[in-house]
């Protein structure tokens, strides 16, 4: 069950800093989208739901939630889900602390980027 949760979270991740672009949603509100490592990893993944708006939204949340090194680490999960599982199962304090930040980021991404 935890492995499945880790894989689902992995589907939402990738990146660090980059440029911003703007888009108007159906209500006319302006939404900011970013580019960076997480966005690039998301776009290059084989997931059917990927698109530039979703990946840009996830990157924007990453920029607000994760350090650059955390983003680079998380972006590797897109191409190597086993790495996410290994990090989650790791007994190191550093990996445990990273995983807590990553889970919070994933929850924020899921909430903020729903509908893209």
N, C-alpha and C positions, 0 to 999 in steps of 0.2 A: 504494500500500500504506500509506504513512504517512497519507494523507488518510483512508483507511478506519479506521485505528487512532485517529486524532484524533476521528472521528465516534463510534466506540465509546466512547471515553473521555468524550466529551461527554454521552453517555447517562447517565453516572453522577454528573453534577455539579449544584451550586447552593447558595449561602447565606451567612449569618453569624448570630451569636448568636440566641437566642430561648429559648422555654420548653422544658422537658423533659417527656416522658411515659414511662411504663414499661409493659412488656408482658412476659408470661411466654411463653417458647418451649416447644416440645414436651417438653423435658427438665425444665421447671419453673424454669429459670434466668431471672432478671430481666434484661431488656435495656432500655437507655435509648434513647429516641428524642427528637430535638430538632426544633424548628421554626425557621425562619429563611429568608433569601433563597434558598438552594439548595433547601431543602425546598419552598418555594412554587413556584420555577421548575420543579422536578421534577414536582410535582403538576399544574401547568398545561401541561406538555408533551403532545405527541400520541403519546407512546410507549405501546404496549400494556401493557408490563410495569410501568408506574407504579402505585404504591399508597402509602398513607400510611406503612406500615411500612418499605418500601424507601426512600422519600424521607426519612423521619425518620432512618433508619440512616445514609444518605449525609450528611445534615446533621450528625449526631453526629461522624462522621469529619472532616468539614470543620471543625467547631469545634475539633478537636484538631490539625488539620494546617495550616490556612490562616488568614491574618489576615482581618479584616473586609473590607478592600479587595480581597484576592485572592478572597474568596467572592463579593463583588458582581460582580467581573469574570467569574468562572467561571459565575455564574448566568445571565449573558447568553448563554452558549453554547447553552442549551436552546432558546431561541427563534431564535437566529441561529448555526447551525453554521458558517457561513462565517467568522464572527468567530473561532471556535476555529482554523480553518485559517489565517486571516490572522495570528493571534498566533503560531501554531506556525512559520509561514514567515518571520516578521519577523526582521530582522537586528539589532534593538536589544538591548542587554545586559539592559535591564529586562524585556523580553518573554521573552528566553531564560531568565532567572532565574525568572520567573513560571512558565514552561512546565515547568521542572524540578520546582518545588514542586507544580504541578498534576498532573504525571505520578505523583509519589509519592503524592499524595492519591488519585488515581484507582485506583492499584494497591491501596492500603489499603482503599478503599471496596469494590472488587471482592472482596477477600478477606474483609472483615468483614461485608459485607451479602449475601453469597451465600445464596440460599434464601429471601429475602424477596420 
